[in-house]
Amino acid sequence: MKFPGTCVVCNEKIEVNEIGLWAKGLGVKHEKCAQINELKCIVCSGSAGCLQCEFQDICDIQKVSQLCICKKCSEEKNSFDSYQKSVKKKFLLLNLNL
């Protein structure tokens, strides 16, 4: 880094001469923080939007359910029904009447 910054993933400082990954309009992050995978939306299969999520500060991406929904899909009409259908489609075992 030529200039100090703050990591958009962990919110810790990135010092001058430290390795950081920068993208215009997105910000900078530590090299180690770039290795964190972003969850996919269970409904549309797009990005779940982890970096913009309102729960980012308290979310441990390695421990949470991988069945996240993106903001766009969550704001659509009948979003819960869409979520349920997508989960049932992905996990056929849930369709069994035991």
N, C-alpha and C positions, 0 to 999 in steps of 0.2 A: 504494500500500500504506500502510495506517495503521501496520502493525507490520512489522519485518523478518522475512524468512523464507528458506527454502532451496528452490530449484527442484527439483521431483521428477523432472525430465527430465535436467538437466545437473548438478545438485547444487551449483550456485553460489549465492551470496547474492543475495537480492532486498532492496534497501534501502527504507527509508521514502520515500514519494513517488515511487517507481518504479512503472511499470505492471506489474501481475501479475494472473494469472487464478487465482481460488481456487474450489474446489468442496469442500463439506463432505464429510469422510471421504476425500477424495482428495489434498488438499494444494494447493499453489500452484505456478505455473510462470510463467516469463517469457513475455511476449507472443510473442517470436520462437520460443520452444520449443513453443508451442501449435500452431505451423504444421507441425510434424513429423507426418507421417501414421503411423498405426499399421497394421501389416501385418494381413492377413486370414488366417485359418487355411485352408489348402488343403483340408482335409477337411470342416469344417462351415461354412465361409465366415463364421464369427463373428470377433470380435477375436482376434488371436494373443496378446494380453496383453503387448505390448511393455513397458508401464510396470512390470509385475511380473516380467518375465523375468529369470532368473538370469544371463543374459549381457548385460544392459542396459549395464553399465559398459564393455564392450568391443565392443559392436555399433554399427556405422555403418549405420543404417537405409537410407541412400541407396546403399550398396554391397553389402549382403547379398542373398542370394537372396530373392525375393518368395514363395518356396514354403515358408513357415513353417507350423508346426503348433502349435495351442494346447496348454496343459498338460492340459486335460481329455481331448482326443482322443489325446494322446501316452500317457496312462496307461491307455487302454482296451486290452482284449485284442486282439491282432492289429493294433496301431496301424500297424506298418510296412506291412502289406498294404493297409490303408485309405489310407495316404499314397500308396502306389504307384498304386492304382486311381484316386485323385483326380487325380494328376498325369497319368496316361495319358488320363483323361477330358478334362482341360483341354487337353492337347497331343496331339491325335489323330495327329500325325506320329510320335509314339513307338510307336504301335501297328503301324507298318509293319515288315514283316520284310525288311530290305534285304540 
